[in-house]
Amino acid sequence: MSPTLNIRYPADLPITARREEIVAAIRQHQVVILAGETGSGKTTQLPKMCLEALPEARGKIGCTQPRRVAAMSVSKRVAEELNVPWGGLVGCKMRFADDTSRDTRVKFMTDGILLAEIQSDPMLRGYSVLILDEAHERSLNIDFLLGYLVGLLKKRPDLKLLVTSATIDTEAFSKAFGNAPIIEVSGRLYPVEIRYKPFEEEDEDMGVIDAAVAAVEDALIESNDGDILVFMPTERDIRDARDLIEGRIGNGYEVLPLFGRMASAEQQRIFAPGRKRRVVIATNVAETSITIPRIRYVIDSGLARVSRYNARTRTKRLPVEAVSQSSANQRAGRAGRVQDGVCIRLFSQEDYLKRERFTMPEIQRANLAEVILRMKAFKLGDIESFPFINPPTQAAVRGGYELLRELGSLSDTHELTSLGHELAKLPLDPTLGRMLLQAREERVLPEMLVIAAGLSIPDPRERPEEKKEQANAAHKAFAAPDSDFMTLWKIWSASPEPGQRSRNALGKFCKSGFLSFTRMTEWRDIWKQLTETFDRDLRESAAAGELKTNLSVEDRIHRCILAGQLSHIALKEGKNIYKAGGNREVMLFPGSNLYERREKNAPHAKPGQQEKSKQPAWIVAGEIVHTSQLFARTVAKIQPDWIAELGAHLVQYKYSEPQWHAKAGRVLVTQRTLLHGLEVKRQSIDFGKVDAVAATDLFIRGALIDNRDTPITLRFYKHNHTVREKIETMLTRVRDNRVYAIDERLFTFYQRHLSGANISSIHDLNKFVNERAAEQPSFLCVTEEELTRGEDFACDPKLFPDQVSVGNSVLPVTYQYRPGEEDDGVTVRVPMQIAAHLTSAQVQWMVPGLREEIATVLMRALPRALRRSFMPIEAKAREVAHEFDPGTGDFFATFASHLTRRYGIDVKPEDWPPNSLPGHLHPRVEVLDQKKNTLMVGRDLSEIQKTVKKRDVKSDAWEKTVARVERHALKAWSFGDLPESLVVEHVAGVEVRGWFGLAAREHEVDVRLYRTREEAARVSVGGVRKLAEIALGKDLVWLMKELRMLNIPGSGSANLTKQLPVSFHAALSQMHVGGSSSAGATSAPVAKNSSPADQMQRSAYEHILAHALRLDPVFPLTEKRFLALCDTVRRELPALTHRVKSLVTQVQEQKGKLLTLSKRYPGLEKDVQRLVPPDVLAVTPHAQLTHLARYLKAIQVRNDRWIANAAKDDAKADLIADFAFDAWPTHVPKSQHETYRWMLEEFRVQVFAPELGTAQPVSEKRLEAMLG
């Protein structure tokens, strides 16, 4: 110690009384833990005690502070107390400012400076003593330094360490440093009275504000001296509280806000109190980092906004949480500095005692990527084994590794990559560093240095409360429409050039632009440091010149940002709503340039129509933060192709729909490129690169077998096609299912010869075959023996001719063996002129090879009494096939007549039921026009001939009539009464009529003319409904609101077996109803991503309208009937709505009760599901809806009786099974399906619960008649 150094200690500081004990502890122990409350004097006096305790120490006394302001102010205070020049014996070093010299013994610095020095001096040889102040804040830097020093102290026994804090978990720190001694120093100069005054939490947001304002009023009334410090959690709370207080206490007091984002000039007002008594409303920034003079009262809301990082979702949350006991004590300590203090806590003592003792360390709630990167670079081992006081969670560690891997700085084995080594050298967050490294490649490094430096500081824009509108107007000049990042560039570009003389100019610029001078200065300092770091890269980039690319500078800047924020991409889903990775929905932050606000007096979008938006499809966000909801902040427009390129090491590829693509001449597969679950690219690629074996198989199947006109010129292809067609022709005509075996044998042949060749395109095939053709000219040529494998596939061509004679014409005939397909069987191609004169006898009996089978099938189809007379049928069929000549009449009439004559058995055409002949025995007729184009095709000759007659009319009468009578774009019934039909023209004495109908379009209706009454009636159902919807617009708006008002959120996920519906919407929710409009009707579509509640409302809405808005019967289409319909709907709609709601609720209650029965007959659940499926309103006509309750009651009755006598129930079930088999729809005409379905339900009631009665006559005979 210098002999001239005069060390004195202020007598009024509590720590002075413990000086001798502390000095002795410093001399005797390597580590001393000092716990002292705010105001104890530990920060300013401990460095002097170290000078006194260790006068001969060679190294410096290093004192770390978490904040620059504290480091600067404390260092000057200590120099003043030691009466030495600042910057000499006592100095200070911070980022961009080093005010130390060779003579400096006491060096104050931020904890980040000491961390940086570890990189160049791992042993910290320049220090004899280290003082870690404010350790209670437990920042990342503090925890890392503590963990590092645990190991370093073992290597340097000469190094002393003092850990100080206002409130600290002293036992944990002592234990971490080998049970180091703990010295506690009182901090309060005056006692502080703690009062608990909890508020009602019914309205917590306003409750805490009102309670704080009331407490302020009480404090002002209670005492005439001392200022008041109010702790509130957020800036918004501060503003609301300030407005309330100013409105109540008048102008005699000064009300000041205090929060981190305030302009520095406004913050300085806090430290210069005037004559007026003050109320300071602050966030937790006032807990420890600064000391506010003249405070006597502290009003503590007990809340604070805390930053938390979710490693899994890469999301930063800023929730408002209850503060810990230590923070509450810190706040209370602010009151006892000038006189006896009072702390009013707006929560109960019981609540206080339940809170955590200490605030969670930042390392347990922060992004660990930078910590891991630094540890890797400093070779400090793995973070998992690092001796942190409170180790981070495994999830946080894993998240840090994943982020570094995403940035390309770590390999899959967690080793630093070359890019990782570069990132570790940069004085930046790794994500910002990655952006700068990408900027080198994109040749936009100068621009990105500015933006990266800007992202390193808080937003420089300021919005003073009293000049908010002026500030917003000034900031608009910097706005960039597609990018918040470019706003930073605009601010920088508009500011004065950095230089020695630019300080005054910068000040004027900041004042006029409402920018923080302090933050702008810090921005320039960081930019200067980064520019020096990248000096060499900047020179090389300038020498290399412009990059040859089609991308703009702005696009390249955004690619750089994307490289560092690949986890923060998002896809647009709606106005201001985007979908981020992990299926998260994020909203654009309202302060973003890309946020779209509704223009005043702008029209609302119509139902089902999206609002026009200029927002980009894809964005990248600087951060995703959870406050009141999940917000994407600082965003920019990007292209999805950039994501696929820059995130190539992270993307997942999913493949689907591999198929042969004839136009491309290769097998293609759809490749979906996904990053964090978002599809960023979809394209078709060569499947051979994905799965060569499967691609070869698909090529064989698609190009060589299924597709017979593939443009392949190789010899084998034509040869194999000829051989295959010869064999298939024979098998198809005799309907031999071995035809399928030919395809498989040919596939096996190709597969064997192309194995391992990886053929997925015609190009691959040509190359492969041509390489072998010189040595093997017959390579890939198949033989008949290889396909038939010695089996006899021959058939008599006379029995299955390629053409048949009909009258004076010869008609071509083709054969297909495709059971179940429309073109299965025989097809005869007929010119239109001849089609009108064909007879069923000519067509049905034209193929000799099918005659015996036709005769057999028809004899077996006769009623049993007749069928017995033809036994044995096979012999009779052979005789008929040889003898019968149907002539040119009706086939069934002549066939019946022949059987009667030949065998003496009276057979009539009506003895055969409809569709007695299967499709393949009933020839198809394909009608051709003069150009041999197919006009129509079918198996019903009479229907074909009717159509041919209509098409044969060669006049323009129809077109002229249509132009005369049709009307379009109608929005009301303004066309009077429509006749049912009119005569278009007469042809050969026969009337050609047209039928009027109403065709619905999206928002209007057309009067159209149709060729058949059936088509006009079918279409008009939707047209009438559309006109009714337009006429009843207000009533339908009421209906939708009525359905919406009754919604019960969350009921859709209810467990039906545990929760019964309490309302109509609860019932709908449990059904998960999906709406479907009635035939021909139109309605606003349900949005693809609409909520279950919206879908429920739409389903009920559609059901009600489908029932109500219809004319029955459809014709006649008169205005009187339509107006009557509208009047009826207006009058009965409320009752109908109520009835539907009641019925659905009742049905769902019954369903829930049935499914909760402890004993249930087998199949009960299936029966319930049949009656009440998820889409019950869509599949149940309104007329049947009222019967569902009775059907469900019948199930209940059946179950009760099954419990009493299961055997009797089985017998009844067998009776039902005769009619309720799965294939009944194939036995009942389609037009009768609904009738049969509900008759079957009534039959169930009659069998299992006859006492309930039926709504219609029902019996086994009636059901058998419908089954045929």
CORDAQUI-V521368 format. One record per backbone hydrogen bond with DSSP energy under -1.0 kcal/mol. NH is the residue of the N-H (numbers start at 1). CO is the residue of the C=O. Records with the same first field share a line. If there is no record, write none. Layout:
NH->CO  CO
This chain:
5->2
13->10
15->40
16->13
18->15
19->16
22->18
23->19
24->20
25->21
26->22
27->23
28->24
29->25
32->161
33->181
34->163
35->183
36->165
37->185
40->37
45->41
46->42
49->45
50->46
51->47
52->48
53->49
54->50
57->54
60->126
61->105
62->129
63->107
64->131
65->109
71->67
72->68
73->69
74->70
75->71
76->72
77->73
78->74
79->75
80->76
81->77
82->78
84->79
87->90
88->85
91->106
92->99
93->108
94->97
97->94
99->92
104->101
105->89
106->89
107->61
108->91
109->63
111->65
114->110
115->111
116->112
117->113
118->114
121->117
124->121
127->124
128->60
129->60
130->160
131->62
132->162
133->64
135->164
137->134
138->135
143->139
144->140
145->141
146->142
147->143
148->144
149->145
150->146
152->148
153->149
156->152
159->156
160->128
161->30
162->130
163->32
164->132
165->34
170->168
173->169
174->170
175->171
176->172
177->173
178->175
179->174
180->174
183->33
185->35
189->336
190->336
193->341
195->343
197->345
207->203
208->204
210->206
211->207
212->208
213->209
214->210
215->211
216->212
217->213
218->214
219->215
220->216
221->217
222->218
223->219
227->294
228->278
229->297
230->280
231->299
232->282
238->234
239->235
240->236
241->237
242->238
243->239
244->240
245->241
246->242
247->243
249->245
254->277
256->279
258->281
262->259
267->263
268->264
270->267
272->269
279->254
280->228
281->256
282->230
283->258
286->283
287->284
296->227
297->227
298->342
299->229
300->344
301->231
304->321
306->319
308->317
309->365
310->315
314->310
315->310
316->624
317->308
318->626
321->304
323->302
325->356
326->357
328->324
329->325
330->326
331->327
332->328
333->329
334->331
335->332
341->191
342->296
343->193
344->298
345->195
346->300
352->348
353->349
354->350
362->138
364->361
365->362
372->368
373->369
374->370
375->371
376->372
377->373
378->374
380->375
388->386
397->393
398->394
399->395
400->396
401->397
402->398
403->399
404->400
405->401
406->402
407->403
408->405
409->404
411->415
414->411
417->409
421->417
422->418
423->419
424->420
426->423
428->426
433->429
434->430
435->431
436->432
437->433
438->434
439->435
440->436
442->438
444->439
448->444
449->445
450->446
451->447
452->448
453->449
454->450
455->451
462->514
467->464
471->467
472->468
473->469
474->470
475->471
476->472
478->475
479->476
483->480
484->635
489->485
490->486
491->487
492->488
493->489
494->490
495->491
502->499
506->502
507->503
508->504
509->505
510->506
511->507
512->508
513->509
515->510
516->460
520->516
521->517
522->518
523->519
524->520
525->521
526->522
527->523
528->524
529->525
530->526
531->527
532->528
533->529
534->530
535->532
538->534
539->535
540->536
541->537
542->538
543->539
544->540
545->541
549->547
556->552
557->553
558->554
559->555
560->556
561->557
562->558
563->559
568->565
570->619
571->579
572->617
573->577
574->577
577->574
578->586
579->571
580->584
582->676
586->578
587->630
588->576
589->632
592->589
602->599
609->606
619->570
620->636
621->568
622->633  634
623->633
625->631
626->316
627->629
631->625
632->587
633->623
636->620
637->482
638->618
642->639
643->639
644->640
645->641
646->642
647->643
648->645
650->647
651->647
652->674
654->672
656->670
659->668
661->666
665->661
666->661
667->760
668->659
669->685
670->656
671->683
672->654
673->681
674->652
675->678
678->675
680->673
681->673
683->671
685->669
687->667
689->686
690->687
691->687
695->691
696->692
697->693
698->694
699->695
700->696
701->697
702->698
703->699
704->699
705->700
706->701
712->710
719->715
720->716
721->717
722->718
723->719
724->720
725->721
726->722
727->723
728->724
729->725
730->726
731->727
732->728
733->729
734->730
736->731
739->736
740->737
742->738
744->740
745->741
746->742
747->743
748->744
749->745
750->746
751->747
752->748
753->749
754->750
757->754
762->665
765->761
766->762
767->763
768->764
769->765
770->766
771->767
772->769
773->769
776->772
779->776
781->778
787->783
788->784
789->785
791->788
799->796
804->811
806->809
809->806
811->804
813->802
814->827
816->825
821->818
824->821
825->816
827->814
828->924
829->812
830->926
832->928
835->831
837->834
841->889
843->839
844->840
845->841
846->843
849->799
850->847
851->848
854->850
855->851
856->852
857->853
858->854
859->855
860->856
861->857
867->863
868->864
870->867
871->868
876->872
877->873
878->874
879->875
880->876
881->877
882->878
883->879
884->880
894->890
895->891
896->892
897->893
898->894
899->895
900->896
901->897
902->898
903->899
904->900
911->908
912->909
921->918
922->919
924->826
925->938
926->828
927->936
928->830
929->933
932->929
935->927
936->927
938->925
941->939
944->940
945->941
946->942
947->943
948->944
949->945
950->946
951->947
952->948
953->950
955->953
960->956
961->957
962->958
963->959
964->960
965->961
966->962
967->1007
970->1005
974->972
978->1117
982->994
984->992
985->992
987->990
990->987
992->985
994->982
995->1010
996->980
997->1008
999->1006
1001->1004
1005->970
1006->999
1007->967
1008->997
1010->995
1016->1012
1017->1013
1018->1014
1019->1015
1020->1016
1023->1019
1024->1020
1025->1021
1026->1022
1027->1023
1028->1024
1029->1025
1030->1026
1031->1027
1032->1028
1033->1030
1036->1032
1037->1033
1038->1034
1039->1035
1040->1036
1041->1037
1042->1038
1043->1039
1044->1040
1045->1041
1047->1044
1051->1048
1053->1050
1054->1051
1058->1055
1059->1055
1067->1063
1068->1064
1069->1065
1070->1066
1071->1067
1072->1068
1073->1068
1081->1078
1090->1087
1095->1091
1096->1092
1097->1093
1098->1094
1099->1095
1100->1096
1101->1097
1102->1098
1103->1099
1104->1100
1105->1101
1106->1102
1107->1103
1108->1104
1109->1105
1110->1108
1118->1116
1122->1118
1123->1119
1124->1120
1125->1121
1126->1122
1127->1123
1128->1124
1129->1125
1130->1126
1131->1127
1132->1128
1133->1129
1136->1132
1137->1133
1138->1134
1139->1135
1140->1136
1141->1137
1142->1138
1143->1139
1144->1140
1145->1141
1146->1142
1147->1143
1148->1144
1149->1145
1150->1146
1151->1147
1152->1148
1153->1149
1154->1150
1155->1151
1157->1154
1164->1161
1167->1163
1168->1164
1169->1165
1170->1166
1171->1167
1172->1168
1176->1173
1178->1175
1179->1175
1180->1176
1185->1181
1187->1184
1191->1187
1192->1188
1193->1189
1194->1190
1195->1191
1196->1192
1197->1193
1198->1194
1199->1195
1200->1196
1201->1197
1202->1198
1203->1199
1204->1200
1205->1201
1209->1205
1210->1206
1211->1207
1212->1208
1213->1209
1214->1210
1215->1211
1216->1212
1217->1213
1219->1216
1220->1216
1224->1221
1226->1223
1227->1224
1228->1224
1232->1229
1233->1230
1236->1232
1237->1233
1238->1234
1239->1235
1240->1236
1241->1237
1242->1238
1243->1239
1244->1240
1245->1241
1246->1242
1247->1243
1248->1244
1249->1245
1252->1249
1253->1250
1263->1259
1264->1260
1265->1261
1266->1262
1267->1263
1268->1264
